[in-house]
Amino acid sequence: MGVHVAVVGGGIGGLCLAQGLRRHGVEVSVHERDATPTDRLQGYRLHIDPVGARALHECLPPAAWERFAATTGRGGGGFGFRDERLRRLLVLDDPDAEPERAHHSVSRVTLREVLLDGLGDAVRFGRRFTRYEHEGGRTTAHFADGTSTRCDVLVGADGAGSAVRAQLLPHARRVDTGITAVAGRLPLTPGTRAWLPPELLAHATAVVPRAAAGMFLAPHELDRDGYLMWAYAARDLEIGADGPRRAVADRVHHWHPDLVRLVGETPHDTVSRWPIRTSVPVPAWEPSRVTLLGDAIHSMTPMRGVGANTALRDAAVLCRNLVEREPLAAIADYERRMRRYGFAAVGASLRGARQFVSGNAAGKAAFRTALRVFEAVPPLKRAAFRERGADRRSS
C-alpha cells in the first residue's frame, strides 16, 4: 500500500513539497484554511536565492519550472550597501548563471499560482486544522468544518502560528524582537522613474544610516510595470494617529531627498506595519510521523531574506527523504538536518536584524568603513562575500 502524505497549509513550502511528492507518484493532499486560492494573497516580492531556486527546480515538474523562470521579474541579482545620503559603500554583482543557480525576484501571487498549477483537487480549501490523533498505525487530522483525513505522514506547513506545532511541540516559542518594520511599494511609472536614482532600480539595496535604524529597498520589474519595495525598521518606532508612512517620513526627513520622496509618494494603501518576531531554537525531539516545515518550526526575521528559501529547502529535503525511505526514517533524518540549517538561519537572521537597527555608533561606523574597504579591494570583497549566490545543495 502506498504512503499518503497530508500537508496542513498551502503556502510556498507546503505546495512545493506537494509538487515534489506528486512528481514522484506519492499520494499527497494539501489542507488550506483559506476558502479560496486568492484569500490573503500578498503582493510583495520574494527574493528566491540559489538555494530556493534549486529546491524549486528539484520539486516542480519541468513545465512548471519553466513557467516560474519565465515569470520572475528583473532585479533579482546583485546587492548594494549605501549610506543615508545614497553614497556608495559596496556593491555585489552576481554573475550570470543557469536559472536553477541564480537569484530571482518573484511576486508571491505569481509563485503561488505556479505552485498550485497541476495539483487540482489535491488542494482542499476551507480546511482549518484543529488537531490530530494517532490510531492503528496511522494519523488522522481533524478540521474545523467537521471533516478529517487519514494519512501516513502529517506535515505542518501552516506558518508561524502553526496549530500542528502547538500540539506536537507545545513548548516551542516565538518571541518579539522589539523591532518594528514598516514596508511600502512605490509603483514604477514613467513619472517615478524620471526621478528615482538608477542605482536603486539596478538591484536590492540596504541603506546603512548613522541612526539606530535601517532601510531595505528592492525593485520588482516586469515588462510593463513593477514597483520599488522599501522597508524601514527600528527598535523604538512608534506609529501615531497619522499612520506608519508618516512615522517613517518623520524619521528620514534628513536623509537623501530621493529617499524622503520615495516614502512620501508611496501610496497609503501599500504601507503596512510589521512587528518583527523570531522563533526560539528547539532541542531535538523524538521523531514521529508528524513533522513541521518552514515558518511552522523556524520562523525568522526578514532581514536576511532567507525565510522562504529555507522553507523551500525543507520541502526538497523532506520530499527526497519520503521518496527514498520509509516514513519514520525519512522524518528522523529530515528533522536532524532541518534543525541544523533551519535554526542556523534563524540565528543569522536575528543577528542581521539586530545589526540592521543597531544604535552602536562606533559599531555602525566600523561596519561602514569595512564595506568601503571591501569595495576598494576586490580580492577582499570576493573573499568576504564568496558565499553569496553559492550553489549550496539543498541537503
Buried (B, 14 or more C-beta within 10 A) or exposed (E): EEBBBBBBBBBBBBBBBBBBBBBEEBBBBBBBBBEEBEEEEEEBBBBBBBBBBBBBBBBBBEEBBEBBBEBBBBBBBBBBBBBBEBEBBBBBEBEEBEBBBBBBBBBBBBBBBBBBBBBEEBBBBBBBBBEBEEEEEBBBBBBEEEEBBEBBBBBBBBBBEBBBBBBBBEEBEBEEBBBBBBBBBBBBEEEBEEEBBEBBBBBBBBBBBEBBBBBBBBBBBBEEEBBBBBBBBBBEBEBEEEBBBBBBBEBBEEBBEEBBBBBBBBEEEBBBBBEBBBBEBBEEEEBBBBBBBBBBBBBBBBBBBBBBBBBBBBBBBBBBBBBEBEBEEBBBBBBEBBBEBBBEBBBBBBEBBBBBBBEEEEEBEEBBEBBBBBBEEEEEBEEBBEEEBEEEEBE
